[in-house]
Amino acid sequence: MMKALNIVYIDTQERLKKVENKISLCRRLVLDVEFMRRDTYYPILALIQITFDRENAQYLIDPLACDVSNLLNLLCSSHCLKVIHACREDIQALFQQKENFSITNIFDTQIAAQYLNIGKQIGYKYLVEHFCDIILPKEQVCSDWLARPLSKEQLDYAAADVAYLSDISVQLIDSLISQGLYQYVLDDSQFVVWMSHYAIDPDDYYLTLKQAYGFNKYQLNKLQRLCNWREVNIRRDNVPRSRFLSDAKIVEFVEMNVSDKVVVNSIVRRVNSLNDSQVVSLKQAFSDAKKNSSDSIIPPLKPCGRSDKDQIKVLYQHVESIASYIEVAPELICSKRMLKSWLVLYKNRLHENDLHKDEIHQKSKDINYDDKDPADVEGLGLYFNRWRSFLDLIFRFVIN
């Protein structure tokens, strides 16, 4: 049965102060946010939703109408457990609202569900359906959260995002504690918070493009400089990559077999909003690429090809076997995307070190998890062993 919502809309400092007083005294709260990221590089915080234990009220706080800096300070306190579902993007939105926002004591219910093998990276709607047998409407997920006033449908949607999570989190925590997994979820949740603050260095962005592997050294220099120029501009001006200069267009310009002057003019026509200083810095990027020593640039790793799909399939079957054995979601140990990344890393390392691949293949056959105690199995996906276990797992199972 759907909960009767009790929405309290906060759009004044006086009302917000009452919520802040509650936060300063509480030991646990449920948190969610709505944000927009359609026309910007950084997310714009549009709404903060909070609910407290044993209180049937959903506080919807309008950051466009209120100064929420003190609220964010209170959320950073370690004495209060913050329950959030899939916290990474929410933390990013809050981080943009307050510099040096450093929230701690997070319990991510998506991670908790993975540890209890309820599902992979399940959404909030599925979690509510699983625990409460209720199907929530999701029509408002892509609506304009910066519009004011918010519609009744938007308010109901936002309130429902926190209304059920308090009771669900109690059930999750009880199950995790009984299995000795609660602290692992807290650790993993905090790790996601840390990852949400990570942004790739503009100088290294070119290494994320798989097309870079086939470029000669001069093309790599141009690619690096052009990616750096794009990243610096979009982050400074808060413009999404697709609206400024996409990865595909950058690769296309680097591949053009014409003079740098022609390429620069083509980019200027493509990005018609460039000002004079941006054009000057663009020309400088190409000039620096020509002057730069080609030997100093870091070469990209060879990406996975079609022949690697079978290897990834075999590797993921091993991950699924371990996950089934210890009764957690496979994604908790290693996602297919991460598996592919590690495979790229190790195949390049094998190539460089000329290791004997037949020997590695034989080692992979010798591994048998059935006769081991779960506590002794490497690759459990538990926080403190995870990264070493990933490397060990991939190294053992790489086959040629």
Backbone hydrogen bonds in HBPLUS format (Angstrom, degrees):
<---DONOR---> <-ACCEPTOR-->    atom                        ^
c    i                          cat <-CA-CA->   ^        H-A-AA   ^      H-
h    n   atom  resd res      DA  || num        DHA   H-A  angle D-A-AA Bond
n    s   type  num  typ     dist DA aas  dist angle  dist       angle   num
A0058-GLN N   A0006-ASN O   2.91 MM  52  5.94 162.7  1.94 140.8 144.0     1
A0008-VAL N   A0058-GLN O   2.86 MM  50  5.94 169.6  1.87 152.6 151.5     2
A0060-LEU N   A0008-VAL O   2.94 MM  52  6.13 160.2  1.98 146.2 152.6     3
A0010-ILE N   A0060-LEU O   2.77 MM  50  5.85 175.2  1.77 154.3 153.6     4
A0062-ASP N   A0010-ILE O   2.94 MM  52  6.05 168.5  1.95 170.7 168.6     5
A0016-LEU N   A0012-THR O   3.00 MM   4  6.20 158.0  2.05 146.8 153.9     6
A0017-LYS N   A0013-GLN O   2.90 MM   4  6.00 148.6  2.00 144.7 151.7     7
A0018-LYS N   A0015-ARG O   3.20 MM   3  5.47 128.5  2.48 101.4 113.2     8
A0019-VAL N   A0016-LEU O   3.05 MM   3  5.17 118.4  2.44  98.9 113.9     9
A0020-GLU N   A0016-LEU O   2.91 MM   4  6.22 159.0  1.95 155.4 162.0    10
A0021-ASN N   A0017-LYS O   2.96 MM   4  6.21 148.8  2.06 145.1 152.8    11
A0022-LYS N   A0018-LYS O   3.21 MM   4  6.50 150.6  2.30 139.2 146.2    12
A0023-ILE N   A0019-VAL O   2.98 MM   4  6.34 155.9  2.04 151.3 157.9    13
A0024-SER N   A0020-GLU O   3.01 MM   4  6.24 157.2  2.06 149.0 154.4    14
A0025-LEU N   A0022-LYS O   3.17 MM   3  5.38 143.4  2.31 101.3 111.6    15
A0026-CYS N   A0022-LYS O   2.99 MM   4  6.08 131.7  2.23 146.9 160.5    16
A0081-LEU N   A0027-ARG O   2.91 MM  54  6.13 168.7  1.93 135.6 132.2    17
A0029-LEU N   A0081-LEU O   2.97 MM  52  6.42 154.4  2.04 170.8 176.0    18
A0083-VAL N   A0029-LEU O   2.90 MM  54  6.17 173.7  1.90 161.1 163.3    19
A0030-VAL N   A0051-THR O   2.91 MM  21  5.26 169.4  1.92 158.7 161.4    20
A0051-THR N   A0030-VAL O   3.12 MM  21  5.26 147.8  2.23 137.1 143.6    21
A0031-LEU N   A0083-VAL O   2.89 MM  52  5.98 168.0  1.90 161.7 161.6    22
A0032-ASP N   A0049-GLN O   2.96 MM  17  5.08 142.7  2.10 148.1 150.2    23
A0049-GLN N   A0032-ASP O   2.78 MM  17  5.08 174.6  1.78 151.3 152.5    24
A0034-GLU N   A0047-LEU O   2.92 MM  13  5.01 157.5  1.98 137.1 141.5    25
A0046-ALA N   A0034-GLU O   2.86 MM  12  5.47 160.4  1.90 149.0 147.7    26
A0047-LEU N   A0034-GLU O   3.16 MM  13  5.01 140.7  2.32 143.4 136.3    27
A0036-MET N   A0044-ILE O   3.01 MM   8  5.21 151.6  2.09 137.5 145.7    28
A0044-ILE N   A0036-MET O   2.85 MM   8  5.21 163.5  1.87 151.6 157.4    29
A0048-ILE N   A0061-ILE O   2.98 MM  13  4.99 158.3  2.03 143.8 149.9    30
A0061-ILE N   A0048-ILE O   2.72 MM  13  4.99 173.5  1.72 160.6 158.9    31
A0050-ILE N   A0059-TYR O   2.94 MM   9  5.18 156.0  1.99 145.2 153.1    32
A0059-TYR N   A0050-ILE O   2.85 MM   9  5.18 160.6  1.89 172.7 166.0    33
A0057-ALA N   A0055-GLU O   2.92 MM   2  5.67 134.9  2.13 103.5  90.6    34
A0065-ALA N   A0062-ASP O   3.17 MM   3  5.52 151.7  2.26 106.7 114.6    35
A0066-CYS N   A0062-ASP O   3.06 MM   4  6.17 137.7  2.24 146.5 159.0    36
A0072-LEU N   A0068-VAL O   2.95 MM   4  6.24 156.5  2.01 155.9 161.6    37
A0073-ASN N   A0069-SER O   3.06 MM   4  6.34 146.1  2.18 140.4 149.8    38
A0074-LEU N   A0070-ASN O   3.03 MM   4  6.33 153.5  2.10 147.4 153.6    39
A0075-LEU N   A0071-LEU O   3.01 MM   4  6.34 147.0  2.12 145.0 154.6    40
A0076-CYS N   A0072-LEU O   3.22 MM   4  6.44 128.7  2.50 136.3 148.0    41
A0076-CYS N   A0073-ASN O   3.16 MM   3  5.26 139.8  2.33  97.3 108.6    42
A0077-SER N   A0074-LEU O   3.10 MM   3  5.40 160.3  2.14 108.0 114.2    43
A0082-LYS N   A0105-ASN O   2.94 MM  23  6.31 169.6  1.95 164.6 167.9    44
A0107-PHE N   A0082-LYS O   2.89 MM  25  6.05 160.0  1.93 156.3 153.1    45
A0084-ILE N   A0107-PHE O   3.04 MM  23  6.22 161.4  2.08 144.3 149.5    46
A0109-THR N   A0084-ILE O   2.89 MM  25  6.24 151.1  1.98 144.5 153.3    47
A0091-ILE N   A0087-CYS O   2.87 MM   4  5.99 160.7  1.91 166.5 171.8    48
A0092-GLN N   A0088-ARG O   3.07 MM   4  6.37 153.0  2.15 146.2 154.0    49
A0093-ALA N   A0089-GLU O   3.03 MM   4  6.29 153.3  2.10 145.3 151.4    50
A0094-LEU N   A0090-ASP O   3.05 MM   4  6.36 155.8  2.11 148.3 154.8    51
A0095-PHE N   A0091-ILE O   2.79 MM   4  5.93 152.6  1.87 148.8 157.3    52
A0096-GLN N   A0092-GLN O   3.13 MM   4  6.37 145.6  2.26 143.2 150.4    53
A0097-GLN N   A0094-LEU O   3.02 MM   3  5.09 134.6  2.23  97.0 110.2    54
A0098-LYS N   A0094-LEU O   3.24 MM   4  6.61 139.0  2.42 146.3 156.3    55
A0101-PHE N   A0098-LYS O   3.21 MM   3  5.52 127.7  2.50 140.3 132.7    56
A0112-ALA N   A0108-ASP O   3.05 MM   4  6.36 158.3  2.09 148.5 155.4    57
A0113-ALA N   A0109-THR O   2.99 MM   4  6.06 153.3  2.06 136.6 142.6    58
A0114-GLN N   A0110-GLN O   3.19 MM   4  6.50 144.9  2.32 139.2 148.2    59
A0114-GLN N   A0111-ILE O   3.09 MM   3  5.09 121.2  2.45  94.8 109.6    60
A0115-TYR N   A0111-ILE O   3.05 MM   4  6.43 154.8  2.12 152.4 158.8    61
A0116-LEU N   A0112-ALA O   3.12 MM   4  6.41 140.5  2.28 143.4 154.1    62
A0118-ILE N   A0113-ALA O   2.85 MM   5  5.13 169.6  1.86 158.8 156.8    63
A0117-ASN N   A0114-GLN O   3.06 MM   3  4.88 160.5  2.10 102.0 106.7    64
A0329-ALA N   A0114-GLN O   2.97 MM 215  4.95 164.2  2.00 144.2 148.2    65
A0127-LEU N   A0123-GLY O   3.08 MM   4  6.38 155.4  2.14 147.9 155.3    66
A0128-VAL N   A0124-TYR O   2.95 MM   4  6.22 160.6  1.99 157.3 160.6    67
A0129-GLU N   A0125-LYS O   3.03 MM   4  6.24 156.2  2.08 144.1 151.3    68
A0130-HIS N   A0126-TYR O   2.82 MM   4  6.02 152.3  1.90 148.8 156.2    69
A0131-PHE N   A0127-LEU O   3.06 MM   4  6.28 163.2  2.09 151.1 154.2    70
A0132-CYS N   A0128-VAL O   2.73 MM   4  5.35 154.5  1.79 144.9 153.5    71
A0133-ASP N   A0129-GLU O   3.01 MM   4  4.42 135.0  2.22 113.1 119.4    72
A0141-VAL N   A0138-LYS O   3.23 MM   3  5.64 171.1  2.24 117.6 120.0    73
A0143-SER N   A0140-GLN O   3.05 MM   3  5.03 168.4  2.07 112.7 113.9    74
A0147-ALA N   A0144-ASP O   3.40 MM   3  5.65 160.7  2.44 103.1 108.7    75
A0155-LEU N   A0151-SER O   3.01 MM   4  6.32 161.6  2.04 152.6 157.5    76
A0156-ASP N   A0152-LYS O   2.89 MM   4  6.08 162.2  1.92 152.2 156.8    77
A0157-TYR N   A0153-GLU O   2.98 MM   4  6.09 156.2  2.03 141.9 148.8    78
A0158-ALA N   A0154-GLN O   2.90 MM   4  6.10 165.6  1.92 152.9 156.4    79
A0159-ALA N   A0155-LEU O   2.94 MM   4  6.09 158.3  1.99 147.7 153.8    80
A0160-ALA N   A0156-ASP O   2.96 MM   4  6.07 156.8  2.02 146.0 152.3    81
A0161-ASP N   A0157-TYR O   3.21 MM   4  6.45 133.5  2.44 140.2 151.6    82
A0161-ASP N   A0158-ALA O   3.26 MM   3  5.26 134.9  2.48  93.6 105.5    83
A0162-VAL N   A0159-ALA O   3.16 MM   3  5.78 161.5  2.19 114.6 119.9    84
A0163-ALA N   A0159-ALA O   3.01 MM   4  6.04 139.2  2.18 145.0 157.3    85
A0168-ILE N   A0164-TYR O   3.26 MM   4  6.43 163.5  2.28 151.2 156.2    86
A0169-SER N   A0165-LEU O   2.86 MM   4  5.83 157.1  1.92 142.3 148.3    87
A0170-VAL N   A0166-SER O   3.22 MM   4  6.51 146.5  2.34 144.0 152.1    88
A0171-GLN N   A0167-ASP O   3.36 MM   4  6.74 157.7  2.41 146.9 151.2    89
A0172-LEU N   A0168-ILE O   2.98 MM   4  6.30 159.7  2.02 152.6 158.9    90
A0173-ILE N   A0169-SER O   2.84 MM   4  5.95 168.2  1.85 152.0 155.0    91
A0174-ASP N   A0170-VAL O   3.02 MM   4  6.16 162.3  2.05 147.7 152.6    92
A0175-SER N   A0171-GLN O   3.13 MM   4  6.32 162.0  2.16 147.3 151.7    93
A0176-LEU N   A0172-LEU O   2.91 MM   4  6.16 159.6  1.95 153.1 159.4    94
A0177-ILE N   A0173-ILE O   2.89 MM   4  6.02 163.6  1.91 155.1 158.9    95
A0178-SER N   A0174-ASP O   3.11 MM   4  6.25 157.9  2.16 144.5 150.3    96
A0179-GLN N   A0175-SER O   3.24 MM   4  6.45 132.8  2.48 137.3 148.7    97
A0179-GLN N   A0176-LEU O   3.15 MM   3  5.19 134.4  2.37  96.0 108.4    98
A0181-LEU N   A0176-LEU O   2.81 MM   5  4.86 167.0  1.83 147.7 145.7    99
A0180-GLY N   A0177-ILE O   3.13 MM   3  4.95 159.3  2.17 100.1 106.4   100
A0184-TYR N   A0181-LEU O   3.13 MM   3  5.36 121.3  2.50 101.5 116.0   101
A0185-VAL N   A0181-LEU O   3.26 MM   4  6.64 151.3  2.35 153.0 160.4   102
A0185-VAL N   A0182-TYR O   3.12 MM   3  5.35 121.3  2.48 100.2 113.8   103
A0186-LEU N   A0182-TYR O   3.15 MM   4  6.56 157.5  2.20 150.7 156.9   104
A0187-ASP N   A0183-GLN O   2.89 MM   4  6.15 158.0  1.94 149.7 155.7   105
A0188-ASP N   A0184-TYR O   2.84 MM   4  6.06 163.3  1.87 150.7 155.3   106
A0189-SER N   A0185-VAL O   2.83 MM   4  5.92 155.3  1.89 147.0 154.3   107
A0190-GLN N   A0186-LEU O   3.02 MM   4  6.22 155.5  2.08 144.8 150.8   108
A0191-PHE N   A0187-ASP O   2.96 MM   4  6.23 143.8  2.10 142.0 152.6   109
A0192-VAL N   A0188-ASP O   3.02 MM   4  6.35 150.1  2.12 147.1 153.8   110
A0193-VAL N   A0189-SER O   3.11 MM   4  6.47 150.6  2.20 142.7 150.8   111
A0194-TRP N   A0190-GLN O   3.01 MM   4  6.33 154.6  2.08 144.2 150.5   112
A0195-MET N   A0191-PHE O   2.90 MM   4  6.22 155.9  1.96 148.3 155.1   113
A0196-SER N   A0192-VAL O   2.88 MM   4  6.09 140.6  2.04 144.6 155.1   114
A0197-HIS N   A0194-TRP O   3.19 MM   3  5.62 154.6  2.25 108.6 115.9   115
A0198-TYR N   A0195-MET O   2.98 MM   3  5.19 158.6  2.03 108.6 115.6   116
A0204-ASP N   A0201-ASP O   2.82 MM   3  5.34 145.8  1.94 116.4 126.7   117
A0205-TYR N   A0202-PRO O   3.43 MM   3  5.28 159.0  2.48  98.0 103.9   118
A0207-LEU N   A0204-ASP O   3.03 MM   3  5.73 151.6  2.11 120.1 127.5   119
A0208-THR N   A0205-TYR O   2.91 MM   3  5.65 165.3  1.93 124.2 129.1   120
A0209-LEU N   A0206-TYR O   3.22 MM   3  5.63 164.6  2.25 112.1 116.8   121
A0212-ALA N   A0209-LEU O   3.04 MM   3  5.66 158.2  2.09 116.3 123.0   122
A0213-TYR N   A0210-LYS O   3.39 MM   3  6.12 162.3  2.43 116.3 119.3   123
A0214-GLY N   A0211-GLN O   3.34 MM   3  6.10 147.8  2.45 118.6 123.7   124
A0215-PHE N   A0212-ALA O   3.15 MM   3  5.41 166.0  2.17 113.0 117.3   125
A0220-LEU N   A0216-ASN O   2.88 MM   4  6.18 152.9  1.96 152.6 161.4   126
A0221-ASN N   A0217-LYS O   3.02 MM   4  6.27 152.2  2.10 142.8 149.5   127
A0222-LYS N   A0218-TYR O   3.06 MM   4  6.41 158.0  2.11 148.5 153.9   128
A0223-LEU N   A0219-GLN O   2.77 MM   4  6.01 158.9  1.82 150.6 157.4   129
A0224-GLN N   A0220-LEU O   2.82 MM   4  6.00 166.1  1.84 153.2 156.2   130
A0225-ARG N   A0221-ASN O   3.04 MM   4  6.19 169.6  2.05 149.7 152.6   131
A0226-LEU N   A0222-LYS O   2.86 MM   4  5.94 160.6  1.89 151.0 156.9   132
A0227-CYS N   A0223-LEU O   2.90 MM   4  5.99 161.6  1.94 151.1 156.3   133
A0228-ASN N   A0224-GLN O   2.93 MM   4  6.07 162.0  1.96 149.5 155.0   134
A0229-TRP N   A0225-ARG O   2.91 MM   4  6.08 160.7  1.95 145.1 150.5   135
A0230-ARG N   A0226-LEU O   2.95 MM   4  6.17 161.5  1.99 146.8 151.7   136
A0231-GLU N   A0227-CYS O   2.85 MM   4  6.05 170.5  1.86 157.3 159.8   137
A0232-VAL N   A0228-ASN O   2.97 MM   4  6.09 169.0  1.98 156.2 158.9   138
A0233-ASN N   A0229-TRP O   3.19 MM   4  6.30 159.9  2.24 144.7 150.1   139
A0234-ILE N   A0230-ARG O   2.96 MM   4  6.17 168.9  1.97 161.5 164.0   140
A0235-ARG N   A0231-GLU O   3.10 MM   4  6.06 158.2  2.15 147.9 153.5   141
A0236-ARG N   A0232-VAL O   3.11 MM   4  6.12 152.4  2.19 138.6 146.4   142
A0237-ASP N   A0233-ASN O   2.90 MM   4  5.97 161.8  1.94 149.7 154.9   143
A0238-ASN N   A0234-ILE O   2.74 MM   4  5.31 112.2  2.20 128.6 141.6   144
A0239-VAL N   A0234-ILE O   2.99 MM   5  4.76 153.2  2.06 128.9 137.6   145
A0243-ARG N   A0240-PRO O   3.09 MM   3  5.45 135.8  2.29 107.0 118.7   146
A0244-PHE N   A0241-ARG O   3.01 MM   3  5.20 143.1  2.15 104.3 115.5   147
A0245-LEU N   A0241-ARG O   2.90 MM   4  5.62 126.9  2.18 146.2 161.6   148
A0250-ILE N   A0246-SER O   3.05 MM   4  6.36 154.2  2.12 148.8 156.1   149
A0251-VAL N   A0247-ASP O   3.01 MM   4  6.32 164.4  2.03 156.8 159.8   150
A0252-GLU N   A0248-ALA O   2.98 MM   4  6.18 154.7  2.04 141.8 149.4   151
A0253-PHE N   A0249-LYS O   2.90 MM   4  6.16 156.8  1.95 150.6 155.5   152
A0254-VAL N   A0250-ILE O   2.99 MM   4  6.26 155.2  2.06 150.1 157.1   153
A0255-GLU N   A0251-VAL O   3.01 MM   4  6.20 147.4  2.12 147.0 155.5   154
A0256-MET N   A0253-PHE O   3.29 MM   3  5.26 149.8  2.39  97.0 105.6   155
A0262-VAL N   A0259-SER O   3.12 MM   3  5.38 121.9  2.48 101.2 114.4   156
A0263-VAL N   A0259-SER O   3.15 MM   4  6.55 156.8  2.21 148.6 155.3   157
A0264-VAL N   A0260-ASP O   2.86 MM   4  6.10 166.4  1.88 156.6 159.6   158
A0265-ASN N   A0261-LYS O   3.03 MM   4  6.22 163.1  2.06 146.3 150.8   159
A0266-SER N   A0262-VAL O   2.94 MM   4  6.16 147.5  2.05 143.0 152.3   160
A0267-ILE N   A0263-VAL O   2.93 MM   4  6.26 153.7  1.99 153.6 160.5   161
A0268-VAL N   A0264-VAL O   2.93 MM   4  6.20 160.2  1.97 153.3 158.8   162
A0269-ARG N   A0265-ASN O   3.04 MM   4  6.26 153.1  2.12 142.7 149.2   163
A0270-ARG N   A0266-SER O   2.95 MM   4  6.14 147.6  2.06 139.5 149.2   164
A0271-VAL N   A0267-ILE O   2.76 MM   4  5.97 172.6  1.76 164.0 164.1   165
A0274-LEU N   A0271-VAL O   3.34 MM   3  6.15 161.2  2.38 128.0 127.3   166
A0279-VAL N   A0275-ASN O   3.11 MM   4  6.43 151.7  2.20 151.3 159.4   167
A0280-VAL N   A0276-ASP O   2.97 MM   4  6.26 156.8  2.03 150.1 156.6   168
A0281-SER N   A0277-SER O   2.96 MM   4  6.18 159.7  2.00 145.2 150.3   169
A0282-LEU N   A0278-GLN O   2.93 MM   4  6.08 140.9  2.09 137.5 148.3   170
A0283-LYS N   A0279-VAL O   2.99 MM   4  6.27 160.9  2.03 151.0 154.9   171
A0284-GLN N   A0280-VAL O   2.96 MM   4  6.21 151.9  2.04 144.7 153.3   172
A0285-ALA N   A0281-SER O   2.97 MM   4  6.14 141.5  2.12 135.8 145.3   173
A0285-ALA N   A0282-LEU O   3.13 MM   3  5.07 120.9  2.50  92.2 106.7   174
A0286-PHE N   A0282-LEU O   3.27 MM   4  6.67 154.4  2.34 149.7 154.3   175
A0287-SER N   A0283-LYS O   2.99 MM   4  6.26 153.5  2.06 145.3 153.5   176
A0288-ASP N   A0284-GLN O   2.81 MM   4  5.99 158.0  1.85 150.7 156.0   177
A0289-ALA N   A0285-ALA O   3.02 MM   4  6.20 147.3  2.13 138.6 147.7   178
A0290-LYS N   A0286-PHE O   3.16 MM   4  6.39 148.4  2.26 142.1 149.1   179
A0291-LYS N   A0287-SER O   3.11 MM   4  6.39 149.0  2.21 143.6 152.1   180
A0292-ASN N   A0288-ASP O   2.80 MM   4  5.77 144.6  1.92 148.2 157.3   181
A0296-SER N   A0293-SER O   3.10 MM   3  5.66 159.1  2.14 115.8 121.9   182
A0308-ASP N   A0305-GLY O   3.05 MM   3  5.43 151.5  2.14 107.8 116.5   183
A0309-LYS N   A0306-ARG O   3.21 MM   3  5.66 164.5  2.23 112.4 117.1   184
A0312-ILE N   A0308-ASP O   2.94 MM   4  6.25 162.4  1.97 158.3 162.6   185
A0313-LYS N   A0309-LYS O   2.94 MM   4  6.15 151.8  2.03 144.1 152.2   186
A0314-VAL N   A0310-ASP O   2.95 MM   4  6.22 157.2  2.01 147.2 152.6   187
A0315-LEU N   A0311-GLN O   2.83 MM   4  6.08 165.7  1.85 155.7 159.9   188
A0316-TYR N   A0312-ILE O   2.88 MM   4  6.02 159.6  1.92 147.5 152.9   189
A0317-GLN N   A0313-LYS O   3.03 MM   4  6.23 141.7  2.18 140.5 150.8   190
A0318-HIS N   A0314-VAL O   3.20 MM   4  6.58 146.4  2.31 145.6 153.7   191
A0318-HIS N   A0315-LEU O   3.10 MM   3  5.23 123.1  2.44  96.8 110.5   192
A0319-VAL N   A0315-LEU O   3.07 MM   4  6.48 153.6  2.14 144.9 152.5   193
A0320-GLU N   A0316-TYR O   2.83 MM   4  6.09 158.2  1.87 148.1 153.6   194
A0321-SER N   A0317-GLN O   2.94 MM   4  6.13 145.0  2.06 138.6 148.3   195
A0322-ILE N   A0318-HIS O   3.00 MM   4  6.31 161.0  2.03 153.5 157.3   196
A0323-ALA N   A0319-VAL O   2.90 MM   4  6.11 163.6  1.93 151.1 156.3   197
A0324-SER N   A0320-GLU O   2.86 MM   4  5.96 156.1  1.91 144.0 150.3   198
A0325-TYR N   A0321-SER O   2.98 MM   4  6.14 152.4  2.06 142.2 150.0   199
A0326-ILE N   A0322-ILE O   3.02 MM   4  6.31 156.4  2.07 155.2 160.0   200
A0327-GLU N   A0323-ALA O   2.74 MM   4  5.57 109.3  2.24 135.4 152.5   201
A0328-VAL N   A0323-ALA O   2.97 MM   5  5.09 158.1  2.02 136.8 143.8   202
A0332-LEU N   A0329-ALA O   2.97 MM   3  5.52 150.0  2.06 116.0 124.8   203
A0333-ILE N   A0330-PRO O   2.98 MM   3  5.48 137.5  2.17 111.2 121.8   204
A0334-CYS N   A0330-PRO O   3.05 MM   4  6.39 168.4  2.07 162.3 162.1   205
A0339-LEU N   A0335-SER O   2.85 MM   4  6.06 155.1  1.91 148.8 157.0   206
A0340-LYS N   A0336-LYS O   2.92 MM   4  6.10 153.3  2.00 143.7 149.7   207
A0341-SER N   A0337-ARG O   3.10 MM   4  6.41 150.5  2.20 140.4 148.3   208
A0342-TRP N   A0338-MET O   2.89 MM   4  6.20 161.9  1.92 155.5 159.5   209
A0343-LEU N   A0339-LEU O   2.90 MM   4  6.07 150.9  1.99 144.9 153.6   210
A0344-VAL N   A0340-LYS O   3.01 MM   4  6.25 155.8  2.06 145.7 151.3   211
A0345-LEU N   A0341-SER O   3.05 MM   4  6.34 161.2  2.08 147.3 152.3   212
A0346-TYR N   A0342-TRP O   2.92 MM   4  6.15 164.9  1.95 153.4 156.4   213
A0347-LYS N   A0343-LEU O   2.88 MM   4  5.95 158.3  1.93 150.5 156.6   214
A0348-ASN N   A0344-VAL O   3.11 MM   4  6.20 158.1  2.16 147.1 152.6   215
A0349-ARG N   A0345-LEU O   3.03 MM   4  6.23 148.4  2.13 139.2 148.6   216
A0350-LEU N   A0346-TYR O   2.76 MM   4  5.91 156.0  1.82 147.2 153.4   217
A0351-HIS N   A0347-LYS O   3.02 MM   4  6.13 155.1  2.09 139.0 145.7   218
A0352-GLU N   A0348-ASN O   3.01 MM   4  6.21 156.1  2.06 143.6 149.7   219
A0353-ASN N   A0349-ARG O   2.93 MM   4  6.07 160.1  1.97 150.2 155.3   220
A0354-ASP N   A0350-LEU O   2.77 MM   4  5.58 119.9  2.13 140.0 153.3   221
A0360-ILE N   A0356-HIS O   3.42 MM   4  6.83 152.5  2.50 143.2 150.3   222
A0361-HIS N   A0357-LYS O   2.92 MM   4  6.16 158.8  1.97 150.4 156.4   223
A0362-GLN N   A0358-ASP O   2.98 MM   4  6.22 151.5  2.07 144.1 151.1   224
A0363-LYS N   A0359-GLU O   3.03 MM   4  6.33 152.1  2.11 144.5 151.9   225
A0364-SER N   A0360-ILE O   3.05 MM   4  6.36 148.0  2.15 147.1 155.5   226
A0365-LYS N   A0362-GLN O   3.08 MM   3  5.23 129.2  2.35  97.8 110.9   227
A0366-ASP N   A0362-GLN O   3.29 MM   4  6.63 135.9  2.50 140.3 151.8   228
A0366-ASP N   A0363-LYS O   3.08 MM   3  5.14 131.0  2.33  96.3 109.5   229
A0372-LYS N   A0369-TYR O   3.29 MM   3  5.51 162.6  2.32 117.3 116.2   230
A0376-ASP N   A0373-ASP O   2.82 MM   3  5.44 154.3  1.89 122.3 130.5   231
A0377-VAL N   A0374-PRO O   3.26 MM   3  5.27 157.5  2.32 102.3 108.9   232
A0385-ASN N   A0382-LEU O   3.12 MM   3  5.94 142.4  2.27 126.7 136.0   233
A0386-ARG N   A0383-TYR O   3.31 MM   3  5.32 157.0  2.36 104.5 111.2   234
A0389-SER N   A0385-ASN O   2.90 MM   4  5.82 150.3  1.99 152.4 162.0   235
A0390-PHE N   A0386-ARG O   2.80 MM   4  6.08 151.9  1.88 155.3 163.1   236
A0391-LEU N   A0387-TRP O   3.16 MM   4  6.43 169.9  2.17 153.1 153.9   237
A0392-ASP N   A0388-ARG O   3.00 MM   4  6.17 162.0  2.03 145.6 151.2   238
A0393-LEU N   A0389-SER O   2.72 MM   4  5.81 162.3  1.75 151.4 156.8   239
A0394-ILE N   A0390-PHE O   2.89 MM   4  6.08 174.3  1.89 161.4 162.0   240
A0395-PHE N   A0391-LEU O   2.93 MM   4  5.98 165.1  1.95 149.4 154.3   241
A0396-ARG N   A0392-ASP O   3.02 MM   4  6.14 154.8  2.09 145.7 152.0   242
A0397-PHE N   A0393-LEU O   3.19 MM   4  6.37 151.0  2.28 145.7 153.2   243
A0398-VAL N   A0394-ILE O   2.98 MM   4  5.91 123.4  2.31 154.4 164.3   244
